[in-house]
Amino acid sequence: MLIFESQREARGQTLKLLLAFGLTVLLLLVAVNAALALAWGLTWSFWVPGAMFPRHFFEVNTAVTLLFVLGGWWVETSRLSGG
């Protein structure tokens, strides 16, 4: 019975870790977009009249950040599963 209890506890820990990973990725996306928006605002918004941000500014930032995060996750998972 100790094995089943250990498995149940491991599943609970896995769920907590997955939720923590998801929250971390979400906070990273918010931080990266905020930092890039601030950098853009301090450099270009004073000089370029019209729209504050270029078209698809936040979508591209989010996609590139997710590419790096999920790509790194995939590489590490592949490396660890390979032995």
DSSP file (Angstrom, degrees, kcal/mol; ACC not computed):
  #  RESIDUE AA STRUCTURE BP1 BP2  ACC     N-H-->O    O-->H-N    N-H-->O    O-->H-N    TCO  KAPPA ALPHA  PHI   PSI    X-CA   Y-CA   Z-CA
    1    1 A M     >        0   0    0      0, 0.0     4,-1.8     0, 0.0     5,-0.2   0.000 360.0 360.0 360.0 -22.1    0.0    0.0    0.0
    2    2 A L  H  >  +     0   0    0      1,-0.2     4,-2.1     2,-0.2     5,-0.1   0.841 360.0  56.2 -65.0 -32.8    3.0    2.3    0.5
    3    3 A I  H  > S+     0   0    0      2,-0.2     4,-2.4     1,-0.2    -1,-0.2   0.921 106.5  48.8 -65.5 -44.0    3.6    2.4   -3.3
    4    4 A F  H  > S+     0   0    0      1,-0.2     4,-2.3     2,-0.2    -1,-0.2   0.885 111.3  49.7 -65.3 -38.6    0.0    3.6   -4.1
    5    5 A E  H  X S+     0   0    0     -4,-1.8     4,-2.3     2,-0.2    -1,-0.2   0.900 110.6  50.7 -65.4 -39.8    0.3    6.3   -1.5
    6    6 A S  H  X S+     0   0    0     -4,-2.1     4,-2.3     2,-0.2    -2,-0.2   0.901 110.4  49.0 -64.4 -41.0    3.6    7.4   -2.9
    7    7 A Q  H  X S+     0   0    0     -4,-2.4     4,-2.3     2,-0.2    -2,-0.2   0.904 110.4  50.8 -65.0 -41.3    2.1    7.5   -6.4
    8    8 A R  H  X S+     0   0    0     -4,-2.3     4,-1.9     1,-0.2    -2,-0.2   0.910 111.8  47.6 -62.8 -42.4   -0.9    9.6   -5.2
    9    9 A E  H  X S+     0   0    0     -4,-2.3     4,-2.2     1,-0.2    -1,-0.2   0.892 110.4  52.2 -65.9 -39.4    1.5   12.0   -3.5
   10   10 A A  H  X S+     0   0    0     -4,-2.3     4,-2.4     2,-0.2    -2,-0.2   0.889 107.8  51.7 -64.7 -39.1    3.7   12.2   -6.7
   11   11 A R  H  X S+     0   0    0     -4,-2.3     4,-2.2     2,-0.2    -1,-0.2   0.903 109.5  50.3 -63.7 -40.3    0.6   13.0   -8.8
   12   12 A G  H  X S+     0   0    0     -4,-1.9     4,-2.0     1,-0.2    -2,-0.2   0.906 111.5  47.5 -63.4 -41.6   -0.4   15.8   -6.4
   13   13 A Q  H  X S+     0   0    0     -4,-2.2     4,-2.6     2,-0.2    -2,-0.2   0.882 109.6  54.0 -66.2 -38.5    3.1   17.2   -6.6
   14   14 A T  H  X S+     0   0    0     -4,-2.4     4,-2.5     2,-0.2    -2,-0.2   0.913 108.2  49.3 -62.6 -43.0    3.1   17.0  -10.4
   15   15 A L  H  X S+     0   0    0     -4,-2.2     4,-2.4     2,-0.2    -1,-0.2   0.915 111.3  49.4 -62.6 -43.0   -0.1   19.0  -10.6
   16   16 A K  H  X S+     0   0    0     -4,-2.0     4,-2.3     1,-0.2    -2,-0.2   0.913 111.9  48.6 -62.4 -42.4    1.3   21.6   -8.3
   17   17 A L  H  X S+     0   0    0     -4,-2.6     4,-2.4     2,-0.2    -2,-0.2   0.890 110.8  50.3 -66.4 -39.1    4.5   21.9  -10.4
   18   18 A L  H  X S+     0   0    0     -4,-2.5     4,-2.5     2,-0.2    -1,-0.2   0.910 111.8  47.8 -65.5 -41.3    2.5   22.1  -13.6
   19   19 A L  H  X S+     0   0    0     -4,-2.4     4,-2.4     2,-0.2    -2,-0.2   0.896 112.1  49.8 -65.2 -39.5    0.4   24.9  -12.2
   20   20 A A  H  X S+     0   0    0     -4,-2.3     4,-2.4     2,-0.2    -2,-0.2   0.895 110.8  50.2 -65.1 -39.6    3.5   26.7  -10.9
   21   21 A F  H  X S+     0   0    0     -4,-2.4     4,-2.5     2,-0.2    -2,-0.2   0.927 111.4  48.3 -63.6 -45.3    5.1   26.4  -14.4
   22   22 A G  H  X S+     0   0    0     -4,-2.5     4,-2.3     1,-0.2    -2,-0.2   0.910 112.7  47.8 -61.8 -43.1    2.0   27.8  -16.1
   23   23 A L  H  X S+     0   0    0     -4,-2.4     4,-2.6     2,-0.2    -1,-0.2   0.892 111.3  51.5 -64.8 -39.6    1.8   30.7  -13.7
   24   24 A T  H  X S+     0   0    0     -4,-2.4     4,-2.4     2,-0.2    -2,-0.2   0.910 110.0  48.5 -64.0 -42.8    5.5   31.4  -14.1
   25   25 A V  H  X S+     0   0    0     -4,-2.5     4,-2.4     2,-0.2    -2,-0.2   0.915 111.8  50.2 -63.7 -42.3    5.1   31.4  -17.9
   26   26 A L  H  X S+     0   0    0     -4,-2.3     4,-2.1     1,-0.2    -2,-0.2   0.926 112.2  46.3 -61.9 -45.5    2.1   33.8  -17.6
   27   27 A L  H  X S+     0   0    0     -4,-2.6     4,-2.5     1,-0.2    -1,-0.2   0.866 110.9  53.5 -65.6 -36.0    4.0   36.2  -15.3
   28   28 A L  H  X S+     0   0    0     -4,-2.4     4,-2.8     2,-0.2     5,-0.2   0.909 107.9  50.5 -63.8 -42.0    7.0   36.0  -17.7
   29   29 A L  H  X S+     0   0    0     -4,-2.4     4,-2.4     2,-0.2     5,-0.2   0.915 111.8  47.4 -62.1 -43.2    4.8   37.0  -20.6
   30   30 A V  H  X S+     0   0    0     -4,-2.1     4,-2.3     2,-0.2    -2,-0.2   0.924 113.9  47.6 -63.7 -44.0    3.4   39.9  -18.7
   31   31 A A  H  X S+     0   0    0     -4,-2.5     4,-2.6     2,-0.2    -2,-0.2   0.911 113.1  47.2 -65.6 -43.2    6.9   41.1  -17.6
   32   32 A V  H  X S+     0   0    0     -4,-2.8     4,-2.6     2,-0.2     5,-0.2   0.934 114.1  47.0 -65.2 -45.8    8.4   40.8  -21.1
   33   33 A N  H  X S+     0   0    0     -4,-2.4     4,-2.2    -5,-0.2    -2,-0.2   0.896 113.6  48.7 -63.6 -39.2    5.5   42.7  -22.7
   34   34 A A  H  X S+     0   0    0     -4,-2.3     4,-2.3    -5,-0.2    -2,-0.2   0.916 112.6  47.9 -66.2 -42.7    5.6   45.4  -20.0
   35   35 A A  H  X S+     0   0    0     -4,-2.6     4,-2.5     2,-0.2    -2,-0.2   0.914 114.4  45.5 -65.4 -42.6    9.4   45.8  -20.4
   36   36 A L  H  X S+     0   0    0     -4,-2.6     4,-2.6     2,-0.2    -1,-0.2   0.864 112.0  51.9 -70.3 -34.6    9.2   46.0  -24.1
   37   37 A A  H  X S+     0   0    0     -4,-2.2     4,-2.6    -5,-0.2    -2,-0.2   0.905 111.5  47.5 -65.7 -40.4    6.3   48.4  -24.0
   38   38 A L  H  X S+     0   0    0     -4,-2.3     4,-2.4     2,-0.2    -2,-0.2   0.930 112.8  48.3 -64.7 -45.3    8.2   50.6  -21.7
   39   39 A A  H  X S+     0   0    0     -4,-2.5     4,-1.5     2,-0.2     5,-0.3   0.914 114.0  46.8 -61.8 -42.6   11.3   50.5  -23.8
   40   40 A W  H  X>S+     0   0    0     -4,-2.6     4,-2.6     1,-0.2     5,-1.4   0.921 112.5  50.2 -64.9 -43.2    9.3   51.3  -27.0
   41   41 A G  H  <5S+     0   0    0     -4,-2.6     5,-0.4     1,-0.2    -2,-0.2   0.871 111.6  47.7 -64.1 -37.0    7.5   54.1  -25.2
   42   42 A L  H  <5S+     0   0    0     -4,-2.4    -1,-0.2    -5,-0.2    -2,-0.2   0.770 124.1  29.9 -76.0 -25.0   10.7   55.7  -24.0
   43   43 A T  H  <5S+     0   0    0     -4,-1.5     4,-0.2    -5,-0.2    -2,-0.2   0.881 131.7  16.7-101.7 -47.1   12.4   55.5  -27.3
   44   44 A W  T >X5S+     0   0    0     -4,-2.6     4,-2.4    -5,-0.3     3,-1.0   0.771 104.8  71.9-104.8 -28.3    9.9   55.7  -30.2
   45   45 A S  T 34<S+     0   0    0     -5,-1.4    -4,-0.1     1,-0.3    -1,-0.1   0.778  98.3  53.8 -67.2 -23.4    6.6   57.1  -29.0
   46   46 A F  T 34 S+     0   0    0     -5,-0.4    -1,-0.3     1,-0.1    -2,-0.1   0.783 117.3  36.4 -75.8 -25.9    8.1   60.6  -28.5
   47   47 A W  T <4 S+     0   0    0     -3,-1.0    -2,-0.2    -4,-0.2    -1,-0.1   0.733 107.6  64.7-100.2 -26.3    9.4   60.7  -32.1
   48   48 A V  S  < S-     0   0    0     -4,-2.4    -1,-0.1     4,-0.1     2,-0.1  -0.881  72.6-147.4-106.5 115.5    6.7   58.8  -34.1
   49   49 A P        +     0   0    0      0, 0.0     2,-0.4     0, 0.0    -3,-0.1  -0.416  62.8  32.0 -75.6 156.7    3.2   60.5  -34.2
   50   50 A G  S    S+     0   0    0     -2,-0.1    -2,-0.0    -5,-0.1     0, 0.0  -0.849 101.1  32.9 107.7-136.2    0.1   58.3  -34.4
   51   51 A A        -     0   0    0     -2,-0.4    -3,-0.1     1,-0.1     4,-0.0  -0.246  65.2-137.0 -63.7 145.4   -0.3   54.9  -32.9
   52   52 A M  S    S+     0   0    0      1,-0.1    -1,-0.1     2,-0.1    -4,-0.1   0.912  86.4  23.7 -69.8 -43.7    1.5   54.2  -29.6
   53   53 A F  S    S-     0   0    0      1,-0.1    -1,-0.1    -8,-0.0     3,-0.1  -0.894  89.7-101.9-123.4 152.7    2.7   50.7  -30.6
   54   54 A P    >   -     0   0    0      0, 0.0     3,-1.5     0, 0.0     4,-0.2  -0.206  56.9 -76.1 -64.7 164.5    3.3   49.1  -34.0
   55   55 A R  T 3  S+     0   0    0      1,-0.3     0, 0.0     2,-0.1     0, 0.0  -0.402 117.3   6.2 -63.1 135.8    0.7   46.7  -35.3
   56   56 A H  T 3> S+     0   0    0     -3,-0.1     4,-2.2    -2,-0.1    -1,-0.3   0.746  84.5 145.6  61.9  28.7    0.8   43.2  -33.6
   57   57 A F  H <> S+     0   0    0     -3,-1.5     4,-2.0     1,-0.2     5,-0.1   0.950  72.6  37.0 -59.4 -53.2    3.4   44.5  -31.1
   58   58 A F  H  > S+     0   0    0     -4,-0.2     4,-2.3     1,-0.2    -1,-0.2   0.829 114.4  55.9 -73.8 -31.9    2.2   42.4  -28.2
   59   59 A E  H  > S+     0   0    0      2,-0.2     4,-2.4     1,-0.2    -1,-0.2   0.920 110.3  44.8 -65.2 -43.4    1.3   39.3  -30.3
   60   60 A V  H  X S+     0   0    0     -4,-2.2     4,-2.6     2,-0.2     5,-0.3   0.919 113.2  50.4 -67.9 -43.1    4.8   39.1  -31.7
   61   61 A N  H  X S+     0   0    0     -4,-2.0     4,-2.2    -5,-0.2    -2,-0.2   0.920 113.2  46.6 -59.1 -43.9    6.4   39.6  -28.3
   62   62 A T  H  X S+     0   0    0     -4,-2.3     4,-2.6     2,-0.2    -2,-0.2   0.913 112.4  49.6 -65.3 -43.6    4.2   36.9  -26.8
   63   63 A A  H  X S+     0   0    0     -4,-2.4     4,-2.2     2,-0.2    -2,-0.2   0.913 112.6  46.4 -64.1 -43.2    4.9   34.5  -29.7
   64   64 A V  H  X S+     0   0    0     -4,-2.6     4,-2.1     2,-0.2    -1,-0.2   0.908 113.3  49.4 -67.3 -40.9    8.7   34.9  -29.5
   65   65 A T  H  X S+     0   0    0     -4,-2.2     4,-2.6    -5,-0.3    -2,-0.2   0.924 112.4  47.5 -63.7 -44.0    8.7   34.6  -25.7
   66   66 A L  H  X S+     0   0    0     -4,-2.6     4,-2.8     1,-0.2     5,-0.5   0.868 108.5  56.3 -64.6 -35.4    6.6   31.4  -25.9
   67   67 A L  H  X S+     0   0    0     -4,-2.2     4,-1.8    -5,-0.2    -2,-0.2   0.931 111.4  42.8 -60.7 -45.4    8.9   30.1  -28.6
   68   68 A F  H  X S+     0   0    0     -4,-2.1     4,-2.2     2,-0.2    -2,-0.2   0.936 118.6  43.6 -66.2 -46.8   11.9   30.5  -26.3
   69   69 A V  H  X S+     0   0    0     -4,-2.6     4,-2.2     2,-0.2    -2,-0.2   0.957 120.1  39.0 -66.8 -51.6   10.2   29.1  -23.2
   70   70 A L  H  X S+     0   0    0     -4,-2.8     4,-2.3     1,-0.2    -1,-0.2   0.832 115.1  54.2 -71.9 -30.7    8.5   26.1  -24.8
   71   71 A G  H  X S+     0   0    0     -4,-1.8     4,-2.4    -5,-0.5    -1,-0.2   0.915 110.4  46.4 -65.5 -42.6   11.5   25.4  -27.1
   72   72 A G  H  X S+     0   0    0     -4,-2.2     4,-2.5     2,-0.2    -2,-0.2   0.885 111.8  51.5 -65.2 -38.8   13.7   25.3  -24.0
   73   73 A W  H  X S+     0   0    0     -4,-2.2     4,-2.4     2,-0.2    -2,-0.2   0.916 110.9  48.2 -62.6 -42.9   11.2   23.1  -22.2
   74   74 A W  H  X S+     0   0    0     -4,-2.3     4,-2.4     2,-0.2    -2,-0.2   0.909 111.8  49.0 -65.3 -42.9   11.1   20.7  -25.2
   75   75 A V  H  X S+     0   0    0     -4,-2.4     4,-2.5     2,-0.2    -2,-0.2   0.933 113.8  45.8 -62.8 -46.2   14.9   20.5  -25.5
   76   76 A E  H  X S+     0   0    0     -4,-2.5     4,-2.5     2,-0.2    -2,-0.2   0.893 112.7  50.1 -65.9 -39.4   15.3   19.8  -21.7
   77   77 A T  H  X S+     0   0    0     -4,-2.4     4,-2.2    -5,-0.2    -1,-0.2   0.911 112.6  47.4 -64.7 -41.6   12.6   17.2  -21.8
   78   78 A S  H  X S+     0   0    0     -4,-2.4     4,-1.2     2,-0.2    -2,-0.2   0.905 112.8  49.2 -65.0 -41.4   14.2   15.5  -24.8
   79   79 A R  H  < S+     0   0    0     -4,-2.5     4,-0.4     1,-0.2    -2,-0.2   0.911 113.5  45.8 -65.6 -42.2   17.6   15.6  -23.2
   80   80 A L  H >< S+     0   0    0     -4,-2.5     3,-0.7     1,-0.2    -1,-0.2   0.851 111.8  50.7 -71.3 -34.1   16.3   14.2  -19.9
   81   81 A S  H 3< S+     0   0    0     -4,-2.2    -1,-0.2     1,-0.2    -2,-0.2   0.732 101.4  64.4 -76.2 -19.4   14.3   11.4  -21.5
   82   82 A G  T 3<        0   0    0     -4,-1.2    -1,-0.2    -5,-0.2    -2,-0.2   0.643 360.0 360.0 -77.0 -14.2   17.3   10.4  -23.6
   83   83 A G    <         0   0    0     -3,-0.7    -3,-0.2    -4,-0.4    -2,-0.1   0.418 360.0 360.0 102.1 360.0   19.2    9.3  -20.5
